Amino acid sequence: MAERVLPEGDDHQVIHLGGESAVIVPLDEYRNLRKEAIQTERRRDRGETIRMTAEEFVEASNLPDGVREELLAEIADRRAARGEAGS
């Protein structure tokens, strides 16, 4: 596959099903991700505020990879200019 689908260093296996890409993850990892997603959805349903860093927000977005990378770089640059440590 010519196109890199996962971030550099991510060793998950990518497969293709019905024209869609999918990532194979260990069951424990899937369970943890699913549990976290359900908890987040429940907090949203209750109207709770979900706190996250700017980096977490960008990573959680559905933006194209290139746009996410640019935003993360800009956040890092701004933090560095203010003398803040990254999260």
PyMOL commands that place a pseudoatom at each C-alpha (Angstrom):
pseudoatom trace, name=CA, resn=MET, resi=1, chain=A, elem=C, hetatm=0, pos=[0.000, 0.000, 0.000]
pseudoatom trace, name=CA, resn=ALA, resi=2, chain=A, elem=C, hetatm=0, pos=[1.551, 3.296, -1.092]
pseudoatom trace, name=CA, resn=GLU, resi=3, chain=A, elem=C, hetatm=0, pos=[-0.459, 5.576, 1.215]
pseudoatom trace, name=CA, resn=ARG, resi=4, chain=A, elem=C, hetatm=0, pos=[0.444, 5.652, 4.909]
pseudoatom trace, name=CA, resn=VAL, resi=5, chain=A, elem=C, hetatm=0, pos=[-2.782, 5.358, 6.878]
pseudoatom trace, name=CA, resn=LEU, resi=6, chain=A, elem=C, hetatm=0, pos=[-1.432, 5.261, 10.448]
pseudoatom trace, name=CA, resn=PRO, resi=7, chain=A, elem=C, hetatm=0, pos=[0.911, 7.662, 12.225]
pseudoatom trace, name=CA, resn=GLU, resi=8, chain=A, elem=C, hetatm=0, pos=[4.623, 6.928, 12.012]
pseudoatom trace, name=CA, resn=GLY, resi=9, chain=A, elem=C, hetatm=0, pos=[5.620, 4.289, 14.546]
pseudoatom trace, name=CA, resn=ASP, resi=10, chain=A, elem=C, hetatm=0, pos=[2.115, 2.822, 14.887]
pseudoatom trace, name=CA, resn=ASP, resi=11, chain=A, elem=C, hetatm=0, pos=[2.458, -0.920, 14.433]
pseudoatom trace, name=CA, resn=HIS, resi=12, chain=A, elem=C, hetatm=0, pos=[-1.212, -1.874, 14.137]
pseudoatom trace, name=CA, resn=GLN, resi=13, chain=A, elem=C, hetatm=0, pos=[-2.154, -3.872, 11.059]
pseudoatom trace, name=CA, resn=VAL, resi=14, chain=A, elem=C, hetatm=0, pos=[-4.429, -2.194, 8.497]
pseudoatom trace, name=CA, resn=ILE, resi=15, chain=A, elem=C, hetatm=0, pos=[-6.848, -4.302, 6.466]
pseudoatom trace, name=CA, resn=HIS, resi=16, chain=A, elem=C, hetatm=0, pos=[-9.402, -3.381, 3.822]
pseudoatom trace, name=CA, resn=LEU, resi=17, chain=A, elem=C, hetatm=0, pos=[-13.014, -4.508, 4.039]
pseudoatom trace, name=CA, resn=GLY, resi=18, chain=A, elem=C, hetatm=0, pos=[-15.658, -3.526, 1.520]
pseudoatom trace, name=CA, resn=GLY, resi=19, chain=A, elem=C, hetatm=0, pos=[-13.761, -0.471, 0.345]
pseudoatom trace, name=CA, resn=GLU, resi=20, chain=A, elem=C, hetatm=0, pos=[-13.081, 0.707, 3.908]
pseudoatom trace, name=CA, resn=SER, resi=21, chain=A, elem=C, hetatm=0, pos=[-9.824, 0.609, 5.849]
pseudoatom trace, name=CA, resn=ALA, resi=22, chain=A, elem=C, hetatm=0, pos=[-9.832, -1.013, 9.278]
pseudoatom trace, name=CA, resn=VAL, resi=23, chain=A, elem=C, hetatm=0, pos=[-7.225, -1.411, 11.999]
pseudoatom trace, name=CA, resn=ILE, resi=24, chain=A, elem=C, hetatm=0, pos=[-6.682, -4.655, 13.850]
pseudoatom trace, name=CA, resn=VAL, resi=25, chain=A, elem=C, hetatm=0, pos=[-6.223, -4.078, 17.586]
pseudoatom trace, name=CA, resn=PRO, resi=26, chain=A, elem=C, hetatm=0, pos=[-5.848, -6.527, 20.475]
pseudoatom trace, name=CA, resn=LEU, resi=27, chain=A, elem=C, hetatm=0, pos=[-9.143, -7.263, 22.261]
pseudoatom trace, name=CA, resn=ASP, resi=28, chain=A, elem=C, hetatm=0, pos=[-8.009, -5.628, 25.516]
pseudoatom trace, name=CA, resn=GLU, resi=29, chain=A, elem=C, hetatm=0, pos=[-7.158, -2.436, 23.638]
pseudoatom trace, name=CA, resn=TYR, resi=30, chain=A, elem=C, hetatm=0, pos=[-10.524, -2.525, 21.842]
pseudoatom trace, name=CA, resn=ARG, resi=31, chain=A, elem=C, hetatm=0, pos=[-12.358, -3.036, 25.142]
pseudoatom trace, name=CA, resn=ASN, resi=32, chain=A, elem=C, hetatm=0, pos=[-10.547, -0.083, 26.716]
pseudoatom trace, name=CA, resn=LEU, resi=33, chain=A, elem=C, hetatm=0, pos=[-11.252, 2.160, 23.716]
pseudoatom trace, name=CA, resn=ARG, resi=34, chain=A, elem=C, hetatm=0, pos=[-14.902, 1.084, 23.653]
pseudoatom trace, name=CA, resn=LYS, resi=35, chain=A, elem=C, hetatm=0, pos=[-15.306, 1.636, 27.402]
pseudoatom trace, name=CA, resn=GLU, resi=36, chain=A, elem=C, hetatm=0, pos=[-13.790, 5.111, 27.115]
pseudoatom trace, name=CA, resn=ALA, resi=37, chain=A, elem=C, hetatm=0, pos=[-16.042, 5.976, 24.161]
pseudoatom trace, name=CA, resn=ILE, resi=38, chain=A, elem=C, hetatm=0, pos=[-19.167, 4.831, 26.023]
pseudoatom trace, name=CA, resn=GLN, resi=39, chain=A, elem=C, hetatm=0, pos=[-18.202, 6.838, 29.125]
pseudoatom trace, name=CA, resn=THR, resi=40, chain=A, elem=C, hetatm=0, pos=[-17.553, 9.932, 27.007]
pseudoatom trace, name=CA, resn=GLU, resi=41, chain=A, elem=C, hetatm=0, pos=[-20.895, 9.548, 25.237]
pseudoatom trace, name=CA, resn=ARG, resi=42, chain=A, elem=C, hetatm=0, pos=[-22.704, 9.200, 28.568]
pseudoatom trace, name=CA, resn=ARG, resi=43, chain=A, elem=C, hetatm=0, pos=[-21.042, 12.374, 29.882]
pseudoatom trace, name=CA, resn=ARG, resi=44, chain=A, elem=C, hetatm=0, pos=[-22.101, 14.207, 26.733]
pseudoatom trace, name=CA, resn=ASP, resi=45, chain=A, elem=C, hetatm=0, pos=[-25.661, 12.884, 27.085]
pseudoatom trace, name=CA, resn=ARG, resi=46, chain=A, elem=C, hetatm=0, pos=[-25.761, 14.228, 30.649]
pseudoatom trace, name=CA, resn=GLY, resi=47, chain=A, elem=C, hetatm=0, pos=[-24.472, 17.576, 29.425]
pseudoatom trace, name=CA, resn=GLU, resi=48, chain=A, elem=C, hetatm=0, pos=[-21.194, 17.296, 31.302]
pseudoatom trace, name=CA, resn=THR, resi=49, chain=A, elem=C, hetatm=0, pos=[-18.245, 19.309, 30.132]
pseudoatom trace, name=CA, resn=ILE, resi=50, chain=A, elem=C, hetatm=0, pos=[-15.524, 17.180, 28.647]
pseudoatom trace, name=CA, resn=ARG, resi=51, chain=A, elem=C, hetatm=0, pos=[-12.114, 18.709, 29.284]
pseudoatom trace, name=CA, resn=MET, resi=52, chain=A, elem=C, hetatm=0, pos=[-9.237, 18.056, 26.937]
pseudoatom trace, name=CA, resn=THR, resi=53, chain=A, elem=C, hetatm=0, pos=[-6.082, 19.749, 25.842]
pseudoatom trace, name=CA, resn=ALA, resi=54, chain=A, elem=C, hetatm=0, pos=[-5.839, 21.443, 22.480]
pseudoatom trace, name=CA, resn=GLU, resi=55, chain=A, elem=C, hetatm=0, pos=[-3.725, 18.506, 21.290]
pseudoatom trace, name=CA, resn=GLU, resi=56, chain=A, elem=C, hetatm=0, pos=[-6.337, 15.983, 22.440]
pseudoatom trace, name=CA, resn=PHE, resi=57, chain=A, elem=C, hetatm=0, pos=[-9.056, 17.968, 20.686]
pseudoatom trace, name=CA, resn=VAL, resi=58, chain=A, elem=C, hetatm=0, pos=[-7.122, 18.038, 17.413]
pseudoatom trace, name=CA, resn=GLU, resi=59, chain=A, elem=C, hetatm=0, pos=[-6.312, 14.319, 17.669]
pseudoatom trace, name=CA, resn=ALA, resi=60, chain=A, elem=C, hetatm=0, pos=[-9.979, 13.502, 18.357]
pseudoatom trace, name=CA, resn=SER, resi=61, chain=A, elem=C, hetatm=0, pos=[-11.130, 15.501, 15.348]
pseudoatom trace, name=CA, resn=ASN, resi=62, chain=A, elem=C, hetatm=0, pos=[-12.018, 14.025, 11.987]
pseudoatom trace, name=CA, resn=LEU, resi=63, chain=A, elem=C, hetatm=0, pos=[-9.698, 16.421, 10.204]
pseudoatom trace, name=CA, resn=PRO, resi=64, chain=A, elem=C, hetatm=0, pos=[-7.434, 15.079, 7.457]
pseudoatom trace, name=CA, resn=ASP, resi=65, chain=A, elem=C, hetatm=0, pos=[-4.010, 13.927, 8.679]
pseudoatom trace, name=CA, resn=GLY, resi=66, chain=A, elem=C, hetatm=0, pos=[-2.141, 16.838, 7.077]
pseudoatom trace, name=CA, resn=VAL, resi=67, chain=A, elem=C, hetatm=0, pos=[-4.425, 19.410, 8.699]
pseudoatom trace, name=CA, resn=ARG, resi=68, chain=A, elem=C, hetatm=0, pos=[-4.118, 17.713, 12.110]
pseudoatom trace, name=CA, resn=GLU, resi=69, chain=A, elem=C, hetatm=0, pos=[-0.321, 17.694, 11.803]
pseudoatom trace, name=CA, resn=GLU, resi=70, chain=A, elem=C, hetatm=0, pos=[-0.267, 21.391, 10.894]
pseudoatom trace, name=CA, resn=LEU, resi=71, chain=A, elem=C, hetatm=0, pos=[-2.503, 22.296, 13.837]
pseudoatom trace, name=CA, resn=LEU, resi=72, chain=A, elem=C, hetatm=0, pos=[-0.446, 20.232, 16.270]
pseudoatom trace, name=CA, resn=ALA, resi=73, chain=A, elem=C, hetatm=0, pos=[2.734, 21.906, 15.018]
pseudoatom trace, name=CA, resn=GLU, resi=74, chain=A, elem=C, hetatm=0, pos=[1.134, 25.340, 15.430]
pseudoatom trace, name=CA, resn=ILE, resi=75, chain=A, elem=C, hetatm=0, pos=[0.024, 24.502, 18.972]
pseudoatom trace, name=CA, resn=ALA, resi=76, chain=A, elem=C, hetatm=0, pos=[3.546, 23.320, 19.818]
pseudoatom trace, name=CA, resn=ASP, resi=77, chain=A, elem=C, hetatm=0, pos=[5.056, 26.488, 18.315]
pseudoatom trace, name=CA, resn=ARG, resi=78, chain=A, elem=C, hetatm=0, pos=[2.722, 28.719, 20.320]
pseudoatom trace, name=CA, resn=ARG, resi=79, chain=A, elem=C, hetatm=0, pos=[3.444, 26.837, 23.525]
pseudoatom trace, name=CA, resn=ALA, resi=80, chain=A, elem=C, hetatm=0, pos=[7.185, 27.121, 22.885]
pseudoatom trace, name=CA, resn=ALA, resi=81, chain=A, elem=C, hetatm=0, pos=[6.853, 30.858, 22.197]
pseudoatom trace, name=CA, resn=ARG, resi=82, chain=A, elem=C, hetatm=0, pos=[5.101, 31.269, 25.560]
pseudoatom trace, name=CA, resn=GLY, resi=83, chain=A, elem=C, hetatm=0, pos=[7.700, 29.079, 27.267]
pseudoatom trace, name=CA, resn=GLU, resi=84, chain=A, elem=C, hetatm=0, pos=[5.163, 26.401, 28.174]
pseudoatom trace, name=CA, resn=ALA, resi=85, chain=A, elem=C, hetatm=0, pos=[5.967, 22.713, 28.273]
pseudoatom trace, name=CA, resn=GLY, resi=86, chain=A, elem=C, hetatm=0, pos=[4.016, 20.432, 25.954]
pseudoatom trace, name=CA, resn=SER, resi=87, chain=A, elem=C, hetatm=0, pos=[1.320, 18.172, 27.348]
for i in range(1, 87): cmd.bond("trace and resi %d" % i, "trace and resi %d" % (i + 1))
show_as sticks, trace
zoom trace
